């Protein structure tokens, strides 16, 4: 005689246990609560000063753009403003298309100042740039 049992018949799982999901959510919440105060939004970067770069490393067809700590701009030794910088660079590029610009910036200035200056040079059409962080000038 054959016996029938319900043990071998597959059953459908019709309910989902949310306990593991809640455990995961609480662990993630705890991790983000601990990690959020550790994320520092300070974007100040101290630019390093090169010990090995010298005048022999600079190409011959360049102009020097210096930005001192007091935000004074000089282009090849003559004082200039940010507004007229782009026009002066464009005028130089018409006669010297392979012109390069060496940007000397004081190392205590914010990086955003350098980014704004580089955006101006790109708008003027400069293709070759070099950045040197200095400690001297405009104290």
C-alpha positions in Angstrom: 0.0 0.0 0.0 1.3 3.4 -1.0 1.3 6.3 1.5 1.0 9.9 0.5 2.8 12.6 2.5 2.8 16.4 2.3 6.5 16.6 3.1 7.7 16.1 -0.5 5.5 18.6 -2.1 7.1 22.0 -2.8 5.5 25.0 -1.1 5.4 28.5 -2.3 6.9 31.1 0.0 4.2 33.8 0.0 5.7 36.1 2.6 9.0 38.0 2.7 11.0 38.4 5.9 12.0 42.1 6.3 14.2 41.5 9.3 17.4 41.1 7.2 16.5 44.2 5.1 16.0 46.3 8.3 19.3 45.1 9.7 21.0 46.2 6.5 19.3 49.6 6.6 20.3 50.2 10.2 23.9 49.2 9.6 24.1 51.6 6.6 22.5 54.3 8.6 25.0 53.8 11.4 27.9 53.8 8.9 26.8 57.1 7.3 26.1 58.7 10.6 29.6 57.9 11.7 31.3 58.8 8.4 29.4 62.0 7.7 31.2 64.1 10.3 34.6 62.8 9.1 34.1 64.1 5.6 35.8 67.5 5.7 34.7 69.9 3.1 37.8 72.1 3.4 39.2 72.5 -0.1 42.3 74.4 0.9 45.4 72.8 -0.6 48.9 73.8 0.1 50.8 73.8 -3.2 54.3 72.3 -2.9 57.4 74.2 -3.9 59.6 72.4 -6.4 63.2 72.0 -5.4 64.4 70.7 -8.8 62.7 73.1 -11.3 64.9 75.8 -12.5 65.2 78.3 -15.4 66.7 75.6 -17.6 63.4 73.6 -17.5 61.4 76.4 -19.1 60.9 76.6 -22.9 62.3 79.6 -24.7 59.1 81.2 -26.1 57.3 81.9 -22.8 55.9 84.8 -20.8 55.8 84.8 -17.0 52.5 85.5 -15.3 53.0 86.1 -11.6 50.2 86.1 -9.0 51.4 87.3 -5.6 49.8 86.7 -2.2 48.0 90.1 -2.4 46.4 89.0 -5.8 48.6 91.4 -7.8 49.1 90.1 -11.4 52.2 90.9 -13.4 52.7 89.7 -17.0 56.4 89.7 -17.8 57.2 92.3 -15.1 54.4 94.7 -16.0 51.4 95.0 -13.7 48.0 94.0 -15.3 44.5 93.4 -14.2 42.4 90.3 -14.7 40.1 92.0 -17.2 42.9 93.1 -19.5 45.0 89.9 -19.1 43.0 88.0 -21.7 43.3 90.8 -24.3 47.0 91.1 -23.7 47.5 87.3 -24.1 45.4 87.2 -27.2 47.5 90.1 -28.7 50.7 88.2 -27.9 49.3 85.0 -29.5 48.7 86.7 -32.8 52.4 87.4 -33.3 53.7 84.3 -31.4 51.3 81.4 -31.9 53.5 78.9 -30.0 53.6 81.1 -26.9 53.7 79.3 -23.5 52.7 80.8 -20.2 54.5 80.1 -16.9 52.2 80.8 -14.1 53.9 81.6 -10.8 51.4 81.6 -8.0 52.0 82.1 -4.3 51.6 78.8 -2.5 49.2 80.3 0.2 46.5 81.3 -2.3 43.4 79.1 -2.7 43.4 76.6 -5.5 40.2 78.2 -6.9 42.3 81.3 -7.7 44.6 79.2 -9.8 41.6 77.5 -11.5 40.1 80.9 -12.4 43.4 82.2 -13.8 43.9 79.0 -15.9 40.3 79.4 -17.2 41.2 82.9 -18.3 44.3 81.6 -20.1 42.3 78.9 -21.8 39.8 81.5 -23.0 42.6 83.5 -24.4 43.8 80.5 -26.4 46.9 79.5 -24.6 47.8 75.9 -25.3 51.0 75.5 -23.3 51.0 76.4 -19.6 53.2 75.6 -16.6 52.4 76.2 -12.9 55.1 77.0 -10.3 54.2 77.6 -6.7 56.4 80.1 -5.0 56.9 81.4 -1.5 58.3 84.7 -2.5 56.6 87.9 -3.6 53.6 89.9 -2.3 54.1 89.1 1.4 
